[in-house]
Amino acid sequence: MDSGISDTTTGPRSEDRLPSSASSAVKVVIVGGFGVGKTTLVRSVSEIRPLTTEETMTQASENVDDTAGVERKTATTVAMDFGRISLNEELVLYLFGTPGQQRFWFLWNGLFDGALGAVVLVDTRRLEVSFDVIGRLEESAVPFVVAVNAFPEAPDYPVEELRKALDLDPKVPIVVCDARQRSSSQDVLLKLMHYLRSLALTSEAK
């Protein structure tokens, strides 16, 4: 594979500096199967130059990676994506996108460390690639929301049917998004923050 990191410039830009008003920082992990749009989401929503570790896919990976349904995909994340977004003047989210192929899942444990929550991106054309992802999150006890990335011609399942297919807890939020659009990706992150807040309030009330 030919490797490359998208950010090849040197030196910080003024817009990359953390706002002086920021008082809280939260780590959020963006997870999902191969080709569901994790890198796209981080790129669309990040207020700084996103760091991506993508490699060009070559014939050497044909017998290793399952590209069914994403045959036109030409690059893949091999370590992580990183971005940052300020949801308001005080709250900043650090976004860590995970690689989708199972051969890179050994990197997930480190990325989950210190994460307050996660977003699971789902492609309804290939729901099966999300099963193991959700299972790993449940095992690690990281709270998450499910974001259905609205690919063209993807099946539009009713929420409850989708919840049943993914075997989700009734409390786990499901939201439809377009990972290419900043506002839509931001809405997903806001949904996660609201969900984490509700979990915290429920815990405090016990």
TIRO-2110 file (N, C-alpha, C; in Angstrom, 1 decimal):
// TIRO-2110
0.8, -1.2, 0.0, N, 1, A
0.0, 0.0, 0.0, CA, 1, A
0.9, 1.3, 0.0, C, 1, A
0.4, 2.3, -0.6, N, 2, A
1.0, 3.6, -0.6, CA, 2, A
0.4, 4.4, 0.6, C, 2, A
1.2, 4.7, 1.6, N, 3, A
0.6, 5.4, 2.7, CA, 3, A
0.8, 6.9, 2.7, C, 3, A
0.0, 7.6, 3.4, N, 4, A
0.1, 9.0, 3.5, CA, 4, A
-0.8, 9.6, 4.6, C, 4, A
-0.3, 10.7, 5.2, N, 5, A
-1.2, 11.4, 6.2, CA, 5, A
-1.6, 12.6, 5.5, C, 5, A
-2.9, 12.9, 5.6, N, 6, A
-3.5, 14.0, 4.8, CA, 6, A
-2.9, 15.4, 5.2, C, 6, A
-2.5, 15.6, 6.4, N, 7, A
-2.0, 16.9, 6.9, CA, 7, A
-0.5, 16.9, 6.8, C, 7, A
0.0, 17.5, 5.7, N, 8, A
1.4, 17.6, 5.5, CA, 8, A
2.0, 18.9, 5.8, C, 8, A
1.2, 19.9, 6.2, N, 9, A
1.7, 21.2, 6.5, CA, 9, A
2.4, 21.2, 7.9, C, 9, A
3.2, 22.3, 8.1, N, 10, A
3.9, 22.4, 9.4, CA, 10, A
3.5, 23.7, 10.1, C, 10, A
3.6, 23.7, 11.4, N, 11, A
3.2, 24.9, 12.1, CA, 11, A
1.8, 25.1, 12.4, C, 11, A
1.4, 25.5, 13.5, N, 12, A
-0.1, 25.7, 13.8, CA, 12, A
-0.6, 26.9, 13.1, C, 12, A
-1.9, 26.9, 12.8, N, 13, A
-2.6, 28.0, 12.3, CA, 13, A
-3.4, 28.6, 13.4, C, 13, A
-3.8, 29.8, 13.3, N, 14, A
-4.6, 30.5, 14.3, CA, 14, A
-5.9, 29.8, 14.6, C, 14, A
-6.5, 29.3, 13.6, N, 15, A
-7.8, 28.6, 13.7, CA, 15, A
-7.7, 27.2, 14.4, C, 15, A
-6.4, 26.7, 14.5, N, 16, A
-6.2, 25.4, 15.1, CA, 16, A
-6.1, 25.5, 16.6, C, 16, A
-5.9, 26.7, 17.1, N, 17, A
-5.6, 26.9, 18.5, CA, 17, A
-7.0, 26.7, 19.3, C, 17, A
-6.9, 26.1, 20.5, N, 18, A
-8.0, 25.9, 21.3, CA, 18, A
-8.6, 27.2, 21.8, C, 18, A
-9.9, 27.4, 21.7, N, 19, A
-10.5, 28.7, 22.1, CA, 19, A
-10.2, 28.9, 23.6, C, 19, A
-9.8, 30.1, 24.0, N, 20, A
-9.5, 30.5, 25.3, CA, 20, A
-10.6, 30.3, 26.3, C, 20, A
-11.9, 30.3, 25.8, N, 21, A
-13.1, 30.2, 26.6, CA, 21, A
-13.4, 28.7, 27.0, C, 21, A
-12.7, 27.7, 26.3, N, 22, A
-13.0, 26.3, 26.5, CA, 22, A
-12.6, 25.9, 27.9, C, 22, A
-13.5, 25.3, 28.6, N, 23, A
-13.3, 24.8, 30.0, CA, 23, A
-13.4, 23.3, 30.1, C, 23, A
-14.1, 22.7, 29.1, N, 24, A
-14.3, 21.2, 29.2, CA, 24, A
-14.0, 20.6, 27.9, C, 24, A
-13.3, 19.5, 27.9, N, 25, A
-12.9, 18.7, 26.7, CA, 25, A
-13.3, 17.3, 26.9, C, 25, A
-13.9, 16.7, 25.9, N, 26, A
-14.5, 15.4, 25.9, CA, 26, A
-13.9, 14.6, 24.7, C, 26, A
-13.6, 13.3, 25.0, N, 27, A
-13.1, 12.4, 23.9, CA, 27, A
-14.2, 11.6, 23.4, C, 27, A
-14.5, 11.6, 22.1, N, 28, A
-15.5, 10.9, 21.4, CA, 28, A
-14.9, 10.0, 20.4, C, 28, A
-15.3, 8.8, 20.3, N, 29, A
-14.8, 7.8, 19.3, CA, 29, A
-15.9, 7.6, 18.2, C, 29, A
-15.5, 7.7, 17.0, N, 30, A
-16.3, 7.4, 15.8, CA, 30, A
-16.0, 6.0, 15.3, C, 30, A
-16.9, 5.1, 15.4, N, 31, A
-16.7, 3.7, 15.0, CA, 31, A
-17.7, 3.2, 14.0, C, 31, A
-17.4, 2.1, 13.4, N, 32, A
-18.2, 1.5, 12.4, CA, 32, A
-17.5, 0.6, 11.5, C, 32, A
-18.2, -0.2, 10.7, N, 33, A
-17.6, -1.1, 9.8, CA, 33, A
-16.8, -0.4, 8.7, C, 33, A
-16.2, -1.2, 7.8, N, 34, A
-15.4, -0.7, 6.7, CA, 34, A
-16.3, 0.0, 5.7, C, 34, A
-15.9, 1.3, 5.4, N, 35, A
-16.6, 2.0, 4.4, CA, 35, A
-17.9, 2.7, 4.7, C, 35, A
-18.2, 2.9, 6.0, N, 36, A
-19.5, 3.4, 6.4, CA, 36, A
-19.5, 5.0, 6.5, C, 36, A
-18.3, 5.6, 6.4, N, 37, A
-18.2, 7.1, 6.4, CA, 37, A
-17.6, 7.7, 7.6, C, 37, A
-16.8, 7.0, 8.3, N, 38, A
-16.1, 7.6, 9.6, CA, 38, A
-15.2, 8.7, 9.2, C, 38, A
-14.3, 8.5, 8.3, N, 39, A
-13.4, 9.6, 7.9, CA, 39, A
-14.1, 10.8, 7.3, C, 39, A
-15.2, 10.5, 6.6, N, 40, A
-16.0, 11.6, 6.0, CA, 40, A
-16.6, 12.4, 7.1, C, 40, A
-17.1, 11.8, 8.1, N, 41, A
-17.8, 12.5, 9.2, CA, 41, A
-16.8, 13.4, 9.9, C, 41, A
-15.6, 12.8, 10.3, N, 42, A
-14.6, 13.6, 11.0, CA, 42, A
-14.2, 14.8, 10.1, C, 42, A
-14.0, 14.6, 8.8, N, 43, A
-13.5, 15.7, 8.0, CA, 43, A
-14.6, 16.8, 7.8, C, 43, A
-15.9, 16.4, 7.8, N, 44, A
-16.9, 17.3, 7.5, CA, 44, A
-17.2, 18.2, 8.7, C, 44, A
-17.0, 17.7, 9.9, N, 45, A
-17.4, 18.4, 11.1, CA, 45, A
-16.2, 19.1, 11.8, C, 45, A
-15.0, 18.7, 11.6, N, 46, A
-13.8, 19.2, 12.3, CA, 46, A
-13.6, 20.7, 12.0, C, 46, A
-13.3, 21.5, 13.1, N, 47, A
-13.1, 22.9, 12.9, CA, 47, A
-11.6, 23.2, 12.7, C, 47, A
-10.8, 22.1, 12.8, N, 48, A
-9.3, 22.2, 12.5, CA, 48, A
-9.0, 21.3, 11.4, C, 48, A
-7.8, 21.4, 10.8, N, 49, A
-7.4, 20.5, 9.8, CA, 49, A
-7.4, 19.1, 10.3, C, 49, A
-8.3, 18.2, 9.8, N, 50, A
-8.3, 16.8, 10.4, CA, 50, A
-7.1, 16.0, 10.0, C, 50, A
-6.6, 15.2, 10.9, N, 51, A
-5.5, 14.3, 10.7, CA, 51, A
-6.1, 13.0, 10.3, C, 51, A
-5.8, 12.5, 9.1, N, 52, A
-6.2, 11.1, 8.7, CA, 52, A
-5.0, 10.3, 8.3, C, 52, A
-5.1, 9.0, 8.6, N, 53, A
-4.0, 8.1, 8.3, CA, 53, A
-4.6, 7.1, 7.3, C, 53, A
-4.7, 7.5, 6.0, N, 54, A
-5.2, 6.7, 5.0, CA, 54, A
-4.2, 6.1, 4.1, C, 54, A
-4.4, 4.9, 3.6, N, 55, A
-3.5, 4.3, 2.7, CA, 55, A
-4.3, 3.9, 1.4, C, 55, A
-3.7, 3.9, 0.3, N, 56, A
-4.3, 3.5, -0.9, CA, 56, A
-4.5, 2.0, -0.9, C, 56, A
-5.7, 1.5, -1.3, N, 57, A
-5.9, 0.1, -1.3, CA, 57, A
-5.3, -0.5, -2.6, C, 57, A
-4.6, -1.6, -2.4, N, 58, A
-4.0, -2.3, -3.6, CA, 58, A
-4.5, -3.7, -3.7, C, 58, A
-4.0, -4.4, -4.7, N, 59, A
-4.4, -5.8, -4.9, CA, 59, A
-3.9, -6.7, -3.7, C, 59, A
-2.9, -6.3, -3.0, N, 60, A
-2.4, -7.1, -1.9, CA, 60, A
-3.5, -7.3, -0.8, C, 60, A
-4.5, -6.3, -0.7, N, 61, A
-5.5, -6.4, 0.3, CA, 61, A
-6.8, -7.1, -0.2, C, 61, A
-6.9, -7.5, -1.4, N, 62, A
-8.1, -8.0, -2.0, CA, 62, A
-8.6, -9.3, -1.3, C, 62, A
-7.7, -10.1, -0.9, N, 63, A
-8.1, -11.4, -0.2, CA, 63, A
-8.1, -11.2, 1.3, C, 63, A
-7.9, -10.0, 1.8, N, 64, A
-7.9, -9.7, 3.3, CA, 64, A
-9.1, -8.9, 3.7, C, 64, A
-9.4, -7.8, 3.0, N, 65, A
-10.5, -7.0, 3.3, CA, 65, A
-11.8, -7.3, 2.5, C, 65, A
-12.9, -7.3, 3.2, N, 66, A
-14.2, -7.5, 2.5, CA, 66, A
-14.7, -6.2, 2.0, C, 66, A
-14.7, -6.1, 0.7, N, 67, A
-15.1, -4.8, 0.0, CA, 67, A
-16.5, -4.9, -0.6, C, 67, A
-17.2, -6.0, -0.2, N, 68, A
-18.6, -6.1, -0.8, CA, 68, A
-19.4, -4.9, -0.5, C, 68, A
-20.0, -4.3, -1.5, N, 69, A
-20.8, -3.1, -1.3, CA, 69, A
-20.1, -1.8, -1.3, C, 69, A
-18.8, -1.9, -1.3, N, 70, A
-17.9, -0.6, -1.3, CA, 70, A
-16.8, -0.9, -2.3, C, 70, A
-17.1, -1.5, -3.4, N, 71, A
-16.1, -1.9, -4.4, CA, 71, A
-15.3, -0.7, -5.0, C, 71, A
-15.9, 0.5, -5.0, N, 72, A
-15.3, 1.7, -5.5, CA, 72, A
-14.4, 2.4, -4.5, C, 72, A
-14.3, 1.9, -3.3, N, 73, A
-13.5, 2.6, -2.3, CA, 73, A
-12.0, 2.3, -2.6, C, 73, A
-11.2, 3.4, -2.6, N, 74, A
-9.8, 3.3, -3.0, CA, 74, A
-8.8, 3.6, -1.9, C, 74, A
-9.3, 4.0, -0.8, N, 75, A
-8.4, 4.3, 0.4, CA, 75, A
-9.0, 3.9, 1.7, C, 75, A
-8.2, 3.6, 2.7, N, 76, A
-8.7, 3.1, 3.9, CA, 76, A
-7.9, 3.6, 5.1, C, 76, A
-8.6, 3.9, 6.2, N, 77, A
-7.9, 4.3, 7.4, CA, 77, A
-7.1, 3.1, 8.1, C, 77, A
-5.9, 3.3, 8.4, N, 78, A
-5.1, 2.2, 9.0, CA, 78, A
-4.7, 2.5, 10.4, C, 78, A
-4.9, 3.7, 10.9, N, 79, A
-4.6, 4.0, 12.4, CA, 79, A
-5.7, 4.7, 13.0, C, 79, A
-5.9, 5.9, 12.7, N, 80, A
-7.1, 6.7, 13.2, CA, 80, A
-7.3, 8.0, 12.4, C, 80, A
-8.4, 8.6, 12.6, N, 81, A
-8.7, 9.9, 12.1, CA, 81, A
-8.8, 10.8, 13.4, C, 81, A
-8.4, 12.1, 13.3, N, 82, A
-8.5, 12.9, 14.4, CA, 82, A
-9.1, 14.3, 14.0, C, 82, A
-10.0, 14.8, 14.8, N, 83, A
-10.5, 16.1, 14.5, CA, 83, A
-11.0, 16.8, 15.8, C, 83, A
-11.5, 18.0, 15.7, N, 84, A
-11.9, 18.7, 16.9, CA, 84, A
-13.1, 19.6, 16.5, C, 84, A
-14.1, 19.7, 17.4, N, 85, A
-15.2, 20.6, 17.2, CA, 85, A
-15.6, 21.3, 18.6, C, 85, A
-15.9, 22.6, 18.6, N, 86, A
-16.4, 23.3, 19.7, CA, 86, A
-17.9, 23.3, 19.6, C, 86, A
-18.6, 22.6, 20.5, N, 87, A
-20.1, 22.6, 20.4, CA, 87, A
-20.6, 23.9, 21.0, C, 87, A
-19.9, 24.6, 21.9, N, 88, A
-20.2, 25.9, 22.3, CA, 88, A
-19.0, 26.6, 22.8, C, 88, A
-19.0, 27.7, 23.5, N, 89, A
-17.8, 28.4, 23.9, CA, 89, A
-17.0, 27.7, 24.9, C, 89, A
-17.7, 26.7, 25.6, N, 90, A
-17.0, 26.1, 26.7, CA, 90, A
-16.6, 24.6, 26.5, C, 90, A
-17.5, 23.9, 25.7, N, 91, A
-17.3, 22.5, 25.5, CA, 91, A
-16.7, 22.1, 24.1, C, 91, A
-15.6, 21.4, 24.2, N, 92, A
-14.8, 21.0, 23.0, CA, 92, A
-14.8, 19.4, 22.9, C, 92, A
-15.1, 18.9, 21.8, N, 93, A
-15.0, 17.5, 21.5, CA, 93, A
-13.8, 17.1, 20.7, C, 93, A
-13.0, 16.2, 21.2, N, 94, A
-11.9, 15.6, 20.4, CA, 94, A
-12.4, 14.3, 19.8, C, 94, A
-12.4, 14.2, 18.5, N, 95, A
-12.9, 13.1, 17.7, CA, 95, A
-11.9, 12.2, 17.2, C, 95, A
-12.0, 10.9, 17.5, N, 96, A
-11.1, 9.9, 17.1, CA, 96, A
-11.9, 8.8, 16.3, C, 96, A
-11.5, 8.8, 15.0, N, 97, A
-12.2, 7.8, 14.1, CA, 97, A
-11.3, 6.5, 14.1, C, 97, A
-12.0, 5.4, 14.2, N, 98, A
-11.3, 4.1, 14.2, CA, 98, A
-11.2, 3.5, 12.8, C, 98, A
-10.3, 2.7, 12.5, N, 99, A
-10.2, 1.9, 11.3, CA, 99, A
-11.4, 0.9, 11.2, C, 99, A
-11.9, 0.6, 10.1, N, 100, A
-13.0, -0.3, 10.0, CA, 100, A
-12.7, -1.7, 9.8, C, 100, A
-11.6, -2.1, 9.2, N, 101, A
-11.3, -3.5, 8.9, CA, 101, A
-10.9, -4.2, 10.2, C, 101, A
-11.3, -5.4, 10.4, N, 102, A
-11.1, -6.2, 11.6, CA, 102, A
-9.6, -6.4, 11.8, C, 102, A
-8.7, -6.4, 10.8, N, 103, A
-7.3, -6.6, 11.0, CA, 103, A
-6.7, -5.4, 11.7, C, 103, A
-7.4, -4.3, 11.8, N, 104, A
-6.8, -3.1, 12.5, CA, 104, A
-7.5, -2.9, 13.8, C, 104, A
-8.4, -3.8, 14.2, N, 105, A
-9.2, -3.6, 15.5, CA, 105, A
-8.4, -3.6, 16.7, C, 105, A
-7.1, -4.1, 16.7, N, 106, A
-6.3, -4.2, 17.8, CA, 106, A
-6.0, -2.7, 18.3, C, 106, A
-6.2, -1.8, 17.4, N, 107, A
-5.9, -0.4, 17.8, CA, 107, A
-7.1, 0.2, 18.6, C, 107, A
-8.2, -0.4, 18.5, N, 108, A
-9.4, 0.1, 19.2, CA, 108, A
-9.3, 0.3, 20.7, C, 108, A
-8.6, -0.6, 21.3, N, 109, A
-8.5, -0.6, 22.8, CA, 109, A
-7.9, 0.7, 23.3, C, 109, A
-6.8, 1.1, 22.6, N, 110, A
-6.2, 2.4, 23.0, CA, 110, A
-7.1, 3.6, 22.7, C, 110, A
-7.8, 3.5, 21.6, N, 111, A
-8.7, 4.7, 21.2, CA, 111, A
-9.9, 4.8, 22.2, C, 111, A
-10.3, 3.7, 22.8, N, 112, A
-11.4, 3.7, 23.7, CA, 112, A
-11.0, 4.3, 25.1, C, 112, A
-9.8, 4.2, 25.4, N, 113, A
-9.3, 4.7, 26.7, CA, 113, A
-9.7, 6.1, 26.9, C, 113, A
-10.4, 6.4, 28.0, N, 114, A
-10.8, 7.8, 28.3, CA, 114, A
-11.9, 8.4, 27.5, C, 114, A
-12.5, 7.6, 26.6, N, 115, A
-13.6, 8.1, 25.8, CA, 115, A
-14.9, 8.1, 26.6, C, 115, A
-15.6, 9.3, 26.5, N, 116, A
-16.8, 9.5, 27.3, CA, 116, A
-18.0, 8.8, 26.5, C, 116, A
-17.9, 8.8, 25.2, N, 117, A
-19.0, 8.2, 24.4, CA, 117, A
-18.5, 7.9, 23.0, C, 117, A
-19.4, 7.3, 22.2, N, 118, A
-19.1, 6.9, 20.8, CA, 118, A
-20.3, 7.1, 19.9, C, 118, A
-19.9, 7.3, 18.6, N, 119, A
-20.9, 7.3, 17.6, CA, 119, A
-20.7, 6.0, 16.7, C, 119, A
-21.7, 5.2, 16.5, N, 120, A
-21.6, 4.1, 15.6, CA, 120, A
-22.3, 4.5, 14.3, C, 120, A
-21.5, 4.6, 13.2, N, 121, A
-22.0, 4.9, 11.9, CA, 121, A
-22.5, 3.6, 11.3, C, 121, A
-23.6, 3.6, 10.7, N, 122, A
-24.3, 2.4, 10.1, CA, 122, A
-24.7, 2.7, 8.6, C, 122, A
-24.4, 1.7, 7.8, N, 123, A
-24.9, 1.7, 6.4, CA, 123, A
-25.9, 0.6, 6.3, C, 123, A
-27.2, 1.0, 6.0, N, 124, A
-28.3, 0.1, 6.0, CA, 124, A
-28.2, -0.9, 4.8, C, 124, A
-27.3, -0.7, 3.9, N, 125, A
-27.1, -1.7, 2.8, CA, 125, A
-26.2, -2.8, 3.3, C, 125, A
-25.5, -2.6, 4.4, N, 126, A
-24.6, -3.6, 4.9, CA, 126, A
-24.7, -3.6, 6.5, C, 126, A
-25.8, -3.9, 7.0, N, 127, A
-26.0, -3.9, 8.5, CA, 127, A
-25.1, -4.9, 9.2, C, 127, A
-24.7, -6.0, 8.5, N, 128, A
-24.0, -7.0, 9.1, CA, 128, A
-22.6, -6.5, 9.6, C, 128, A
-22.0, -5.5, 8.9, N, 129, A
-20.7, -5.0, 9.3, CA, 129, A
-20.7, -4.2, 10.6, C, 129, A
-21.9, -4.0, 11.1, N, 130, A
-22.1, -3.2, 12.4, CA, 130, A
-22.2, -4.1, 13.6, C, 130, A
-22.5, -5.4, 13.4, N, 131, A
-22.9, -6.3, 14.5, CA, 131, A
-21.7, -6.4, 15.5, C, 131, A
-20.5, -6.7, 15.0, N, 132, A
-19.3, -6.9, 15.9, CA, 132, A
-18.9, -5.6, 16.5, C, 132, A
-19.1, -4.5, 15.7, N, 133, A
-18.7, -3.2, 16.2, CA, 133, A
-19.5, -2.8, 17.5, C, 133, A
-20.8, -3.0, 17.4, N, 134, A
-21.7, -2.7, 18.5, CA, 134, A
-21.4, -3.6, 19.7, C, 134, A
-21.2, -4.9, 19.4, N, 135, A
-20.8, -5.9, 20.4, CA, 135, A
-19.6, -5.4, 21.2, C, 135, A
-18.6, -4.9, 20.5, N, 136, A
-17.4, -4.5, 21.2, CA, 136, A
-17.6, -3.3, 22.1, C, 136, A
-18.5, -2.4, 21.6, N, 137, A
-18.8, -1.2, 22.4, CA, 137, A
-19.5, -1.6, 23.7, C, 137, A
-20.5, -2.5, 23.5, N, 138, A
-21.3, -3.0, 24.7, CA, 138, A
-20.3, -3.7, 25.7, C, 138, A
-19.4, -4.5, 25.2, N, 139, A
-18.4, -5.1, 26.1, CA, 139, A
-17.6, -4.1, 26.9, C, 139, A
-17.2, -3.1, 26.2, N, 140, A
-16.3, -2.1, 26.8, CA, 140, A
-17.1, -1.0, 27.6, C, 140, A
-18.4, -1.1, 27.7, N, 141, A
-19.3, -0.3, 28.5, CA, 141, A
-19.2, 1.2, 28.1, C, 141, A
-18.9, 1.5, 26.8, N, 142, A
-18.8, 2.9, 26.3, CA, 142, A
-20.2, 3.2, 25.8, C, 142, A
-20.9, 4.2, 26.3, N, 143, A
-22.2, 4.6, 25.8, CA, 143, A
-22.1, 5.1, 24.4, C, 143, A
-23.1, 4.8, 23.6, N, 144, A
-23.0, 5.2, 22.2, CA, 144, A
-24.4, 5.5, 21.6, C, 144, A
-24.4, 6.3, 20.5, N, 145, A
-25.6, 6.5, 19.7, CA, 145, A
-25.3, 5.8, 18.3, C, 145, A
-26.4, 5.5, 17.6, N, 146, A
-26.3, 4.9, 16.3, CA, 146, A
-26.7, 6.0, 15.3, C, 146, A
-25.8, 6.3, 14.3, N, 147, A
-26.1, 7.2, 13.3, CA, 147, A
-26.1, 6.5, 11.9, C, 147, A
-27.3, 6.6, 11.3, N, 148, A
-27.5, 5.9, 10.0, CA, 148, A
-27.1, 6.9, 8.9, C, 148, A
-26.0, 6.5, 8.3, N, 149, A
-25.4, 7.4, 7.2, CA, 149, A
-26.3, 7.2, 6.0, C, 149, A
-27.0, 8.2, 5.5, N, 150, A
-27.9, 8.1, 4.4, CA, 150, A
-27.3, 8.0, 3.0, C, 150, A
-26.8, 6.8, 2.7, N, 151, A
-26.2, 6.6, 1.4, CA, 151, A
-27.3, 6.6, 0.3, C, 151, A
-27.0, 7.0, -0.9, N, 152, A
-28.0, 7.0, -2.0, CA, 152, A
-28.4, 5.5, -2.2, C, 152, A
-29.7, 5.4, -2.4, N, 153, A
-30.3, 4.1, -2.6, CA, 153, A
-30.2, 3.1, -1.5, C, 153, A
-29.8, 3.6, -0.3, N, 154, A
-29.8, 2.7, 0.9, CA, 154, A
-31.2, 2.5, 1.4, C, 154, A
-31.5, 1.3, 1.9, N, 155, A
-32.9, 1.0, 2.4, CA, 155, A
-33.2, 1.9, 3.6, C, 155, A
-34.4, 2.4, 3.6, N, 156, A
-34.9, 3.3, 4.7, CA, 156, A
-35.7, 2.5, 5.7, C, 156, A
-35.1, 1.9, 6.6, N, 157, A
-35.8, 1.1, 7.6, CA, 157, A
-36.5, 1.9, 8.7, C, 157, A
-37.7, 1.5, 9.1, N, 158, A
-38.3, 2.2, 10.3, CA, 158, A
-37.3, 2.0, 11.5, C, 158, A
-37.3, 3.0, 12.4, N, 159, A
-36.4, 3.0, 13.5, CA, 159, A
-36.5, 1.7, 14.3, C, 159, A
-37.7, 1.3, 14.7, N, 160, A
-37.9, 0.1, 15.5, CA, 160, A
-37.4, -1.2, 14.8, C, 160, A
-37.6, -1.2, 13.5, N, 161, A
-37.1, -2.4, 12.7, CA, 161, A
-35.6, -2.4, 12.7, C, 161, A
-35.0, -1.2, 12.6, N, 162, A
-33.5, -1.1, 12.6, CA, 162, A
-33.0, -1.5, 14.0, C, 162, A
-33.7, -1.0, 15.0, N, 163, A
-33.3, -1.3, 16.4, CA, 163, A
-33.3, -2.8, 16.6, C, 163, A
-34.3, -3.5, 16.1, N, 164, A
-34.4, -4.9, 16.3, CA, 164, A
-33.3, -5.7, 15.5, C, 164, A
-33.0, -5.2, 14.3, N, 165, A
-32.0, -5.8, 13.5, CA, 165, A
-30.6, -5.7, 14.1, C, 165, A
-30.4, -4.6, 14.8, N, 166, A
-29.1, -4.4, 15.4, CA, 166, A
-29.0, -4.9, 16.8, C, 166, A
-30.2, -5.3, 17.3, N, 167, A
-30.3, -5.9, 18.7, CA, 167, A
-29.9, -4.8, 19.7, C, 167, A
-30.4, -3.6, 19.5, N, 168, A
-30.0, -2.5, 20.4, CA, 168, A
-30.9, -2.4, 21.6, C, 168, A
-30.4, -1.9, 22.7, N, 169, A
-31.1, -1.5, 23.9, CA, 169, A
-32.1, -0.4, 23.5, C, 169, A
-33.3, -0.5, 24.1, N, 170, A
-34.4, 0.5, 23.7, CA, 170, A
-33.9, 1.9, 24.0, C, 170, A
-33.0, 2.1, 24.9, N, 171, A
-32.6, 3.5, 25.3, CA, 171, A
-31.6, 4.1, 24.3, C, 171, A
-30.9, 3.3, 23.5, N, 172, A
-29.9, 3.8, 22.6, CA, 172, A
-30.5, 4.6, 21.5, C, 172, A
-30.1, 5.9, 21.4, N, 173, A
-30.7, 6.7, 20.3, CA, 173, A
-30.3, 6.3, 18.9, C, 173, A
-31.2, 6.5, 18.0, N, 174, A
-30.8, 6.3, 16.6, CA, 174, A
-31.2, 7.6, 15.8, C, 174, A
-30.2, 8.0, 15.0, N, 175, A
-30.4, 9.3, 14.3, CA, 175, A
-29.9, 9.1, 12.8, C, 175, A
-30.6, 9.7, 11.9, N, 176, A
-30.2, 9.6, 10.5, CA, 176, A
-29.4, 10.8, 10.2, C, 176, A
-28.3, 10.6, 9.4, N, 177, A
-27.4, 11.7, 9.1, CA, 177, A
-26.9, 11.6, 7.7, C, 177, A
-26.3, 12.7, 7.2, N, 178, A
-25.5, 12.7, 6.0, CA, 178, A
-24.1, 13.1, 6.4, C, 178, A
-23.2, 12.1, 6.5, N, 179, A
-21.8, 12.4, 7.0, CA, 179, A
-21.0, 13.4, 6.2, C, 179, A
-21.5, 13.7, 5.0, N, 180, A
-20.8, 14.7, 4.2, CA, 180, A
-21.1, 16.1, 4.6, C, 180, A
-22.2, 16.3, 5.4, N, 181, A
-22.7, 17.6, 5.7, CA, 181, A
-22.3, 18.0, 7.2, C, 181, A
-21.7, 19.1, 7.3, N, 182, A
-21.2, 19.5, 8.7, CA, 182, A
-22.4, 19.6, 9.6, C, 182, A
-23.4, 20.3, 9.3, N, 183, A
-24.6, 20.5, 10.2, CA, 183, A
-25.2, 19.1, 10.6, C, 183, A
-25.3, 18.2, 9.7, N, 184, A
-25.8, 16.9, 10.0, CA, 184, A
-24.9, 16.1, 10.9, C, 184, A
-23.6, 16.2, 10.7, N, 185, A
-22.7, 15.5, 11.5, CA, 185, A
-22.7, 16.1, 12.9, C, 185, A
-22.8, 17.4, 13.0, N, 186, A
-22.8, 18.1, 14.3, CA, 186, A
-24.1, 17.7, 15.0, C, 186, A
-25.2, 17.5, 14.4, N, 187, A
-26.4, 17.1, 15.0, CA, 187, A
-26.2, 15.7, 15.7, C, 187, A
-25.5, 14.8, 15.0, N, 188, A
-25.2, 13.5, 15.6, CA, 188, A
-24.4, 13.7, 16.9, C, 188, A
-23.4, 14.5, 16.9, N, 189, A
-22.6, 14.7, 18.1, CA, 189, A
-23.4, 15.4, 19.3, C, 189, A
-24.3, 16.3, 18.9, N, 190, A
-25.2, 16.9, 19.9, CA, 190, A
-26.1, 15.8, 20.5, C, 190, A
-26.6, 14.9, 19.6, N, 191, A
-27.5, 13.8, 20.1, CA, 191, A
-26.7, 13.0, 21.1, C, 191, A
-25.4, 12.7, 20.8, N, 192, A
-24.6, 11.9, 21.8, CA, 192, A
-24.5, 12.7, 23.1, C, 192, A
-24.2, 14.0, 23.0, N, 193, A
-24.0, 14.7, 24.3, CA, 193, A
-25.3, 14.8, 25.1, C, 193, A
-26.4, 14.9, 24.5, N, 194, A
-27.7, 14.9, 25.2, CA, 194, A
-27.9, 13.5, 25.8, C, 194, A
-27.6, 12.5, 25.1, N, 195, A
-27.7, 11.1, 25.6, CA, 195, A
-26.8, 10.9, 26.9, C, 195, A
-25.6, 11.3, 26.8, N, 196, A
-24.6, 11.2, 27.9, CA, 196, A
-25.1, 12.0, 29.1, C, 196, A
-25.7, 13.1, 28.8, N, 197, A
-26.2, 13.9, 29.9, CA, 197, A
-27.4, 13.2, 30.6, C, 197, A
-28.3, 12.6, 29.8, N, 198, A
-29.4, 11.9, 30.4, CA, 198, A
-29.0, 10.7, 31.2, C, 198, A
-27.9, 10.0, 30.8, N, 199, A
-27.4, 8.9, 31.5, CA, 199, A
-26.8, 9.4, 32.9, C, 199, A
-26.1, 10.5, 32.8, N, 200, A
-25.5, 11.1, 34.0, CA, 200, A
-26.6, 11.5, 35.0, C, 200, A
-27.6, 12.1, 34.5, N, 201, A
-28.7, 12.5, 35.4, CA, 201, A
-29.4, 11.3, 36.0, C, 201, A
-29.6, 10.3, 35.2, N, 202, A
-30.2, 9.0, 35.7, CA, 202, A
-29.4, 8.4, 36.8, C, 202, A
-28.1, 8.4, 36.6, N, 203, A
-27.1, 7.8, 37.6, CA, 203, A
-27.1, 8.6, 38.9, C, 203, A
-27.2, 10.0, 38.8, N, 204, A
-27.2, 10.8, 40.0, CA, 204, A
-28.5, 10.6, 40.8, C, 204, A
-29.6, 10.3, 40.1, N, 205, A
-30.9, 10.2, 40.8, CA, 205, A
-31.0, 8.9, 41.5, C, 205, A
-30.1, 7.9, 41.2, N, 206, A
-30.2, 6.6, 41.9, CA, 206, A
-29.6, 6.7, 43.3, C, 206, A
END
